[in-house]
Amino acid sequence: SPPWFVLLVIVPYLYYDFSKNYKFMINSWIYKNNLNLLFMFINVFCLWKILFTFVFLILIVKYYMKDLLTPDLLYINFQDIRALTRDVIKTFPEKDLFEFSIANLRPFSAMVEEFVMMVDGVFGEILKDKHQKIIENTFPNNKSEILSIWDKTSKIINEEWREITDYSQELTLYQNTFSFTQWILYLIENETHHRGQGYTYLRALHIDPPLFWDRESFKK
């Protein structure tokens, strides 16, 4: 449960106890006209309160920060963007998926191949022999097979995600070393970036792309 009991119970108690115990001392110092000691005490008292408040805020932030990106939320976000990319693949006409491009960029099928290969790389690196390889030979050259590979990838992610116990484990791929969590975030960002190019291709072809905010988890 959240540590609000600290704020609601302990802090008022400490404040009351501190004030009660030192009230007599303050009155005594005033009575004796020992203003230097009084000011010193007030300064120490203020510093104590500031320090306690600072430590308390750190504890509160640490408590809630751990829930901002849990493994389950990371998984849901990853599969959400993959489902959206699948809709983009499905929207492309067969020929344009493999041939259409703008400004000498790659066709979208080549970008999709990159997405799958990177998933293969990351999960193969963290799970080693436990990983089921996604692309055995060459990448498909027709849309139906690409969609089949895409669904196979999603299924493998779903099964192998449960096998991962250390999300902070460092993995070295493509001459870069990141934790598993950082690699998944990179895969999400990379796929989102290239999916944006796919949206541009579809617009250039006068085809309405899927709604970018139409996430699977939003429908539940």
CORMOZI-V615193 format. One record per residue. N is the residue number from 1. SS is DSSP state (@ for helix, = for strand, . for the rest). OMEGA is omega in degrees with one decimal (none if undefined). D_LAST is the distance of its C-alpha to the last C-alpha in Angstrom with 1 decimal. Layout:
((N;SS;OMEGA;D_LAST) (N;SS;OMEGA;D_LAST))
This chain:
((1;.;-177.5;25.7) (2;.;-175.5;26.3) (3;.;179.9;30.0) (4;@;178.3;30.5) (5;@;177.4;33.3) (6;@;-179.5;35.4) (7;@;-171.9;35.2) (8;@;-174.5;35.7) (9;@;-171.3;38.3) (10;@;-177.2;40.0) (11;@;177.4;40.5) (12;@;179.8;42.2) (13;@;-179.9;44.3) (14;@;-179.9;45.5) (15;@;-179.0;46.3) (16;@;-178.5;48.2) (17;@;-179.2;50.0) (18;@;-178.6;51.0) (19;@;-177.0;52.3) (20;@;-175.4;54.2) (21;@;-175.0;55.9) (22;@;178.2;57.1) (23;@;-179.9;58.1) (24;@;180.0;61.5) (25;@;179.5;61.9) (26;@;179.6;61.2) (27;@;179.6;63.7) (28;@;179.6;66.2) (29;@;177.9;65.9) (30;@;-178.6;66.3) (31;@;-178.8;69.3) (32;.;-178.9;70.9) (33;.;178.4;70.1) (34;.;-173.4;68.5) (35;@;-179.2;66.2) (36;@;178.0;65.6) (37;@;178.9;64.1) (38;@;-179.6;62.0) (39;@;178.3;60.5) (40;@;179.2;59.9) (41;@;-180.0;58.1) (42;@;179.1;55.9) (43;@;178.9;54.9) (44;@;179.5;54.0) (45;@;179.8;52.1) (46;@;179.2;50.0) (47;@;178.1;49.4) (48;@;179.6;48.3) (49;@;179.9;45.7) (50;@;-179.5;44.5) (51;@;-179.7;44.2) (52;@;179.7;42.4) (53;@;-179.7;39.9) (54;@;179.7;39.3) (55;@;-179.9;38.7) (56;@;179.6;36.4) (57;@;177.4;34.3) (58;@;178.7;34.1) (59;@;179.1;32.8) (60;@;-178.5;30.1) (61;@;179.9;29.0) (62;@;-179.3;29.1) (63;@;-175.5;27.1) (64;@;179.5;24.1) (65;@;-176.9;24.5) (66;.;-179.5;23.8) (67;.;-176.7;20.1) (68;.;-178.9;19.7) (69;.;177.2;19.3) (70;.;176.4;18.7) (71;@;179.9;18.7) (72;@;179.5;15.1) (73;@;177.6;14.1) (74;@;178.7;16.6) (75;@;-179.1;15.4) (76;@;179.7;11.7) (77;@;-179.9;13.5) (78;@;-179.8;16.0) (79;@;176.1;13.9) (80;@;-177.3;11.9) (81;@;176.7;15.4) (82;@;177.6;16.7) (83;@;178.4;14.3) (84;@;177.4;15.4) (85;@;177.1;19.0) (86;@;177.9;18.8) (87;@;178.4;18.1) (88;@;177.7;21.1) (89;@;-177.4;23.2) (90;@;-177.2;22.5) (91;@;-178.1;23.5) (92;.;167.4;26.9) (93;.;-175.8;29.8) (94;@;-175.5;31.3) (95;@;-175.5;34.5) (96;@;177.6;33.1) (97;@;-175.7;30.6) (98;@;-172.5;33.7) (99;@;-172.1;36.3) (100;.;175.1;35.1) (101;.;178.4;35.5) (102;.;174.9;36.7) (103;.;176.7;39.4) (104;.;174.1;40.0) (105;.;-179.9;36.5) (106;.;170.0;35.0) (107;.;-174.3;33.3) (108;@;179.1;29.5) (109;@;178.9;30.0) (110;@;177.1;32.0) (111;@;178.7;29.3) (112;@;177.0;26.8) (113;@;178.0;29.5) (114;@;179.6;29.7) (115;@;-176.7;26.0) (116;@;-179.0;26.3) (117;@;-179.7;29.7) (118;@;174.3;28.5) (119;@;177.5;25.7) (120;@;-177.7;28.6) (121;@;-176.3;30.8) (122;@;-178.1;28.6) (123;@;175.9;27.4) (124;@;-179.2;30.9) (125;@;-176.8;32.5) (126;@;-177.3;30.6) (127;@;178.3;30.5) (128;@;-174.6;33.8) (129;@;179.7;34.7) (130;@;-176.9;31.5) (131;.;175.8;29.7) (132;.;-175.8;29.4) (133;.;-174.3;30.8) (134;.;-179.5;28.7) (135;.;-178.5;31.5) (136;.;-177.5;34.5) (137;.;179.3;36.8) (138;.;179.9;36.4) (139;.;-177.5;33.2) (140;.;179.4;32.6) (141;.;171.9;34.1) (142;.;-170.6;32.0) (143;@;-177.1;28.5) (144;@;179.3;27.4) (145;@;176.5;28.6) (146;@;178.1;26.9) (147;@;177.4;23.5) (148;@;176.7;24.5) (149;@;-179.2;25.4) (150;@;179.4;22.2) (151;@;176.4;20.2) (152;@;179.0;22.8) (153;@;179.7;22.3) (154;@;179.7;18.6) (155;@;179.6;19.4) (156;@;176.6;22.3) (157;@;-178.6;20.3) (158;@;-177.8;17.9) (159;@;-172.8;21.0) (160;@;177.2;23.2) (161;@;-178.5;21.0) (162;.;-178.3;21.6) (163;.;-175.8;25.3) (164;.;-178.4;25.5) (165;.;-177.4;26.9) (166;.;-178.0;28.3) (167;.;177.4;26.1) (168;.;-179.7;29.2) (169;.;-178.0;31.4) (170;=;-180.0;33.2) (171;=;178.7;33.2) (172;=;179.1;35.8) (173;=;175.9;34.9) (174;.;178.5;36.5) (175;.;176.4;39.0) (176;=;178.7;36.4) (177;=;177.4;35.4) (178;=;172.3;32.1) (179;=;178.1;30.0) (180;@;178.7;27.2) (181;@;179.9;24.6) (182;@;178.3;26.7) (183;@;178.1;26.8) (184;@;177.2;23.0) (185;@;177.4;22.9) (186;@;178.2;25.8) (187;@;178.9;24.1) (188;@;-178.9;21.1) (189;@;-179.4;23.7) (190;@;179.9;25.9) (191;@;178.3;23.3) (192;@;178.8;22.1) (193;@;-177.2;25.7) (194;@;175.2;26.7) (195;@;174.2;23.6) (196;@;175.6;25.1) (197;@;177.0;28.3) (198;@;176.1;26.6) (199;@;179.1;25.3) (200;@;177.3;29.0) (201;@;-178.7;30.3) (202;@;177.5;28.1) (203;@;179.0;29.2) (204;@;177.7;32.8) (205;.;-178.4;32.4) (206;.;177.8;31.3) (207;.;178.1;27.9) (208;.;178.7;24.8) (209;.;176.5;22.4) (210;.;177.5;18.6) (211;.;-173.4;16.9) (212;.;-178.4;17.0) (213;.;-177.0;14.1) (214;.;-175.4;11.7) (215;.;-179.2;9.7) (216;@;-177.0;7.3) (217;@;179.2;5.6) (218;@;-175.7;5.6) (219;@;-175.2;3.8) (220;.;none;0.0))
